[in-house]
Amino acid sequence: MKRYSPSDIEFIRDNHQRMTYSEIATVLGREENSIRQFCHKLRHNNEIESKHTETLTSEEEDFIKKNFDSMTWAQLGKAISKKGSVVCHYAKKIGLKKSKENFYNGRVNDDHFKDPSMEMAKASLALGSKLKVSDIPDELAEIQILKIKLKRELQTKQNAGF
């Protein structure tokens, strides 16, 4: 197996976002799969960014930092309209790690059987504020749930032509 020269590595770093693996392979005279595997290795070592990196607003980043220990990745993602995997990738990138105690939080504890809309209402209220989800009182979340239900009901009536 042919080693990558420093100039090959620099070319890949400079062009992996703009060019396909096939195009890079053609330029460097290598197999496409070899380029794909090498890019994977570089991404794993944080030497290059993923091709599919989604950017987050500073508000979304702050929300994740404040609430990552009290919500699952999926819940965080849903609260900011992103996939849980995007949130997990971002958290890993900046060094956030869930403690074992909190890794299962929101999945296997007393709150597991609560109405999930309560959790999402709290998350939507916390987004854009300086509060943690756990700081939002249930009463306030219930008001948010009612607002969401009324808004949906109005949209349904408007769509039906009322």
TIDOTOR-275947 format. One record per residue (C-alpha): chain; residue number from 1; residue in three letters; x, y, z. Coordinates in pm, whole numbers, plus 50000, padded with zeros to 5 digits. Layout:
N
<atom unit="A" pos="NUM" code="ALA" east="X" north="Y" up="Z"/>
...
***
This chain:
162
<atom unit="A" pos="1" code="MET" east="50000" north="50000" up="50000"/>
<atom unit="A" pos="2" code="LYS" east="50143" north="50334" up="49891"/>
<atom unit="A" pos="3" code="ARG" east="50193" north="50591" up="50170"/>
<atom unit="A" pos="4" code="TYR" east="50048" north="50940" up="50143"/>
<atom unit="A" pos="5" code="SER" east="50309" north="51209" up="50085"/>
<atom unit="A" pos="6" code="PRO" east="50289" north="51538" up="50276"/>
<atom unit="A" pos="7" code="SER" east="50175" north="51710" up="49954"/>
<atom unit="A" pos="8" code="ASP" east="49898" north="51447" up="49906"/>
<atom unit="A" pos="9" code="ILE" east="49776" north="51506" up="50263"/>
<atom unit="A" pos="10" code="GLU" east="49782" north="51884" up="50212"/>
<atom unit="A" pos="11" code="PHE" east="49587" north="51845" up="49886"/>
<atom unit="A" pos="12" code="ILE" east="49324" north="51633" up="50060"/>
<atom unit="A" pos="13" code="ARG" east="49293" north="51880" up="50351"/>
<atom unit="A" pos="14" code="ASP" east="49255" north="52172" up="50110"/>
<atom unit="A" pos="15" code="ASN" east="49003" north="52004" up="49878"/>
<atom unit="A" pos="16" code="HIS" east="48802" north="51743" up="50069"/>
<atom unit="A" pos="17" code="GLN" east="48506" north="51984" up="50112"/>
<atom unit="A" pos="18" code="ARG" east="48500" north="52095" up="49746"/>
<atom unit="A" pos="19" code="MET" east="48579" north="51773" up="49559"/>
<atom unit="A" pos="20" code="THR" east="48431" north="51424" up="49563"/>
<atom unit="A" pos="21" code="TYR" east="48641" north="51126" up="49671"/>
<atom unit="A" pos="22" code="SER" east="48645" north="51015" up="49308"/>
<atom unit="A" pos="23" code="GLU" east="48783" north="51350" up="49188"/>
<atom unit="A" pos="24" code="ILE" east="49054" north="51352" up="49455"/>
<atom unit="A" pos="25" code="ALA" east="49143" north="50992" up="49370"/>
<atom unit="A" pos="26" code="THR" east="49180" north="51081" up="49002"/>
<atom unit="A" pos="27" code="VAL" east="49410" north="51376" up="49078"/>
<atom unit="A" pos="28" code="LEU" east="49626" north="51175" up="49320"/>
<atom unit="A" pos="29" code="GLY" east="49624" north="50854" up="49112"/>
<atom unit="A" pos="30" code="ARG" east="49463" north="50643" up="49386"/>
<atom unit="A" pos="31" code="GLU" east="49154" north="50433" up="49438"/>
<atom unit="A" pos="32" code="GLU" east="48839" north="50616" up="49551"/>
<atom unit="A" pos="33" code="ASN" east="48798" north="50381" up="49848"/>
<atom unit="A" pos="34" code="SER" east="49154" north="50457" up="49961"/>
<atom unit="A" pos="35" code="ILE" east="49076" north="50831" up="49965"/>
<atom unit="A" pos="36" code="ARG" east="48748" north="50767" up="50150"/>
<atom unit="A" pos="37" code="GLN" east="48925" north="50562" up="50420"/>
<atom unit="A" pos="38" code="PHE" east="49206" north="50815" up="50456"/>
<atom unit="A" pos="39" code="CYS" east="48955" north="51103" up="50494"/>
<atom unit="A" pos="40" code="HIS" east="48773" north="50898" up="50758"/>
<atom unit="A" pos="41" code="LYS" east="49102" north="50857" up="50945"/>
<atom unit="A" pos="42" code="LEU" east="49171" north="51232" up="50924"/>
<atom unit="A" pos="43" code="ARG" east="48819" north="51314" up="51049"/>
<atom unit="A" pos="44" code="HIS" east="48855" north="51064" up="51333"/>
<atom unit="A" pos="45" code="ASN" east="49178" north="51238" up="51439"/>
<atom unit="A" pos="46" code="ASN" east="49007" north="51580" up="51409"/>
<atom unit="A" pos="47" code="GLU" east="49250" north="51682" up="51135"/>
<atom unit="A" pos="48" code="ILE" east="48967" north="51769" up="50892"/>
<atom unit="A" pos="49" code="GLU" east="48598" north="51858" up="50929"/>
<atom unit="A" pos="50" code="SER" east="48320" north="51632" up="50810"/>
<atom unit="A" pos="51" code="LYS" east="48173" north="51712" up="50470"/>
<atom unit="A" pos="52" code="HIS" east="47831" north="51725" up="50630"/>
<atom unit="A" pos="53" code="THR" east="47905" north="51954" up="50923"/>
<atom unit="A" pos="54" code="GLU" east="47600" north="52157" up="51017"/>
<atom unit="A" pos="55" code="THR" east="47660" north="52494" up="51172"/>
<atom unit="A" pos="56" code="LEU" east="47484" north="52589" up="51491"/>
<atom unit="A" pos="57" code="THR" east="47389" north="52937" up="51603"/>
<atom unit="A" pos="58" code="SER" east="47550" north="53069" up="51921"/>
<atom unit="A" pos="59" code="GLU" east="47205" north="53047" up="52084"/>
<atom unit="A" pos="60" code="GLU" east="47182" north="52676" up="51994"/>
<atom unit="A" pos="61" code="GLU" east="47536" north="52614" up="52118"/>
<atom unit="A" pos="62" code="ASP" east="47457" north="52784" up="52450"/>
<atom unit="A" pos="63" code="PHE" east="47138" north="52580" up="52482"/>
<atom unit="A" pos="64" code="ILE" east="47331" north="52255" up="52432"/>
<atom unit="A" pos="65" code="LYS" east="47599" north="52356" up="52683"/>
<atom unit="A" pos="66" code="LYS" east="47338" north="52444" up="52946"/>
<atom unit="A" pos="67" code="ASN" east="47120" north="52136" up="52900"/>
<atom unit="A" pos="68" code="PHE" east="47338" north="51851" up="52771"/>
<atom unit="A" pos="69" code="ASP" east="47350" north="51684" up="53112"/>
<atom unit="A" pos="70" code="SER" east="46974" north="51697" up="53171"/>
<atom unit="A" pos="71" code="MET" east="46846" north="51590" up="52826"/>
<atom unit="A" pos="72" code="THR" east="46925" north="51314" up="52577"/>
<atom unit="A" pos="73" code="TRP" east="47092" north="51398" up="52245"/>
<atom unit="A" pos="74" code="ALA" east="46762" north="51332" up="52067"/>
<atom unit="A" pos="75" code="GLN" east="46572" north="51565" up="52301"/>
<atom unit="A" pos="76" code="LEU" east="46832" north="51838" up="52257"/>
<atom unit="A" pos="77" code="GLY" east="46819" north="51793" up="51881"/>
<atom unit="A" pos="78" code="LYS" east="46442" north="51810" up="51873"/>
<atom unit="A" pos="79" code="ALA" east="46444" north="52125" up="52086"/>
<atom unit="A" pos="80" code="ILE" east="46668" north="52306" up="51836"/>
<atom unit="A" pos="81" code="SER" east="46529" north="52137" up="51521"/>
<atom unit="A" pos="82" code="LYS" east="46843" north="51933" up="51451"/>
<atom unit="A" pos="83" code="LYS" east="46920" north="51563" up="51452"/>
<atom unit="A" pos="84" code="GLY" east="47044" north="51415" up="51779"/>
<atom unit="A" pos="85" code="SER" east="47356" north="51298" up="51596"/>
<atom unit="A" pos="86" code="VAL" east="47438" north="51661" up="51505"/>
<atom unit="A" pos="87" code="VAL" east="47412" north="51759" up="51872"/>
<atom unit="A" pos="88" code="CYS" east="47623" north="51461" up="51978"/>
<atom unit="A" pos="89" code="HIS" east="47889" north="51545" up="51715"/>
<atom unit="A" pos="90" code="TYR" east="47901" north="51908" up="51830"/>
<atom unit="A" pos="91" code="ALA" east="47926" north="51807" up="52197"/>
<atom unit="A" pos="92" code="LYS" east="48209" north="51566" up="52120"/>
<atom unit="A" pos="93" code="LYS" east="48386" north="51833" up="51915"/>
<atom unit="A" pos="94" code="ILE" east="48390" north="52081" up="52206"/>
<atom unit="A" pos="95" code="GLY" east="48468" north="51816" up="52468"/>
<atom unit="A" pos="96" code="LEU" east="48130" north="51778" up="52642"/>
<atom unit="A" pos="97" code="LYS" east="48080" north="51431" up="52789"/>
<atom unit="A" pos="98" code="LYS" east="47779" north="51293" up="52968"/>
<atom unit="A" pos="99" code="SER" east="47851" north="51138" up="53305"/>
<atom unit="A" pos="100" code="LYS" east="47734" north="50778" up="53345"/>
<atom unit="A" pos="101" code="GLU" east="47479" north="50902" up="53596"/>
<atom unit="A" pos="102" code="ASN" east="47331" north="51143" up="53341"/>
<atom unit="A" pos="103" code="PHE" east="47386" north="50937" up="53026"/>
<atom unit="A" pos="104" code="TYR" east="47051" north="50765" up="53073"/>
<atom unit="A" pos="105" code="ASN" east="46875" north="51075" up="53209"/>
<atom unit="A" pos="106" code="GLY" east="46542" north="51119" up="53035"/>
<atom unit="A" pos="107" code="ARG" east="46529" north="50751" up="52936"/>
<atom unit="A" pos="108" code="VAL" east="46532" north="50539" up="53250"/>
<atom unit="A" pos="109" code="ASN" east="46429" north="50738" up="53554"/>
<atom unit="A" pos="110" code="ASP" east="46114" north="50863" up="53729"/>
<atom unit="A" pos="111" code="ASP" east="46061" north="51126" up="53459"/>
<atom unit="A" pos="112" code="HIS" east="46055" north="50859" up="53188"/>
<atom unit="A" pos="113" code="PHE" east="45677" north="50824" up="53206"/>
<atom unit="A" pos="114" code="LYS" east="45596" north="51196" up="53201"/>
<atom unit="A" pos="115" code="ASP" east="45428" north="51344" up="52898"/>
<atom unit="A" pos="116" code="PRO" east="45716" north="51411" up="52657"/>
<atom unit="A" pos="117" code="SER" east="45546" north="51731" up="52544"/>
<atom unit="A" pos="118" code="MET" east="45619" north="51870" up="52893"/>
<atom unit="A" pos="119" code="GLU" east="45992" north="51815" up="52834"/>
<atom unit="A" pos="120" code="MET" east="45974" north="51973" up="52490"/>
<atom unit="A" pos="121" code="ALA" east="45776" north="52272" up="52621"/>
<atom unit="A" pos="122" code="LYS" east="46041" north="52327" up="52886"/>
<atom unit="A" pos="123" code="ALA" east="46314" north="52295" up="52623"/>
<atom unit="A" pos="124" code="SER" east="46147" north="52548" up="52394"/>
<atom unit="A" pos="125" code="LEU" east="46113" north="52792" up="52685"/>
<atom unit="A" pos="126" code="ALA" east="46477" north="52743" up="52786"/>
<atom unit="A" pos="127" code="LEU" east="46600" north="52800" up="52431"/>
<atom unit="A" pos="128" code="GLY" east="46692" north="53165" up="52404"/>
<atom unit="A" pos="129" code="SER" east="46684" north="53222" up="52778"/>
<atom unit="A" pos="130" code="LYS" east="46953" north="53186" up="53042"/>
<atom unit="A" pos="131" code="LEU" east="46763" north="52909" up="53218"/>
<atom unit="A" pos="132" code="LYS" east="46826" north="52538" up="53225"/>
<atom unit="A" pos="133" code="VAL" east="46542" north="52304" up="53136"/>
<atom unit="A" pos="134" code="SER" east="46538" north="52183" up="53496"/>
<atom unit="A" pos="135" code="ASP" east="46480" north="52544" up="53614"/>
<atom unit="A" pos="136" code="ILE" east="46154" north="52584" up="53418"/>
<atom unit="A" pos="137" code="PRO" east="45851" north="52526" up="53647"/>
<atom unit="A" pos="138" code="ASP" east="45592" north="52274" up="53532"/>
<atom unit="A" pos="139" code="GLU" east="45320" north="52539" up="53544"/>
<atom unit="A" pos="140" code="LEU" east="45505" north="52756" up="53292"/>
<atom unit="A" pos="141" code="ALA" east="45560" north="52454" up="53067"/>
<atom unit="A" pos="142" code="GLU" east="45187" north="52373" up="53085"/>
<atom unit="A" pos="143" code="ILE" east="45108" north="52725" up="52963"/>
<atom unit="A" pos="144" code="GLN" east="45353" north="52673" up="52677"/>
<atom unit="A" pos="145" code="ILE" east="45182" north="52343" up="52588"/>
<atom unit="A" pos="146" code="LEU" east="44844" north="52519" up="52579"/>
<atom unit="A" pos="147" code="LYS" east="44988" north="52792" up="52355"/>
<atom unit="A" pos="148" code="ILE" east="45125" north="52528" up="52116"/>
<atom unit="A" pos="149" code="LYS" east="44793" north="52339" up="52109"/>
<atom unit="A" pos="150" code="LEU" east="44594" north="52658" up="52046"/>
<atom unit="A" pos="151" code="LYS" east="44831" north="52763" up="51769"/>
<atom unit="A" pos="152" code="ARG" east="44798" north="52421" up="51603"/>
<atom unit="A" pos="153" code="GLU" east="44419" north="52435" up="51638"/>
<atom unit="A" pos="154" code="LEU" east="44409" north="52780" up="51477"/>
<atom unit="A" pos="155" code="GLN" east="44631" north="52661" up="51191"/>
<atom unit="A" pos="156" code="THR" east="44405" north="52360" up="51137"/>
<atom unit="A" pos="157" code="LYS" east="44095" north="52582" up="51125"/>
<atom unit="A" pos="158" code="GLN" east="44265" north="52826" up="50887"/>
<atom unit="A" pos="159" code="ASN" east="44371" north="52541" up="50660"/>
<atom unit="A" pos="160" code="ALA" east="44014" north="52405" up="50665"/>
<atom unit="A" pos="161" code="GLY" east="43884" north="52746" up="50553"/>
<atom unit="A" pos="162" code="PHE" east="43713" north="52866" up="50872"/>
***
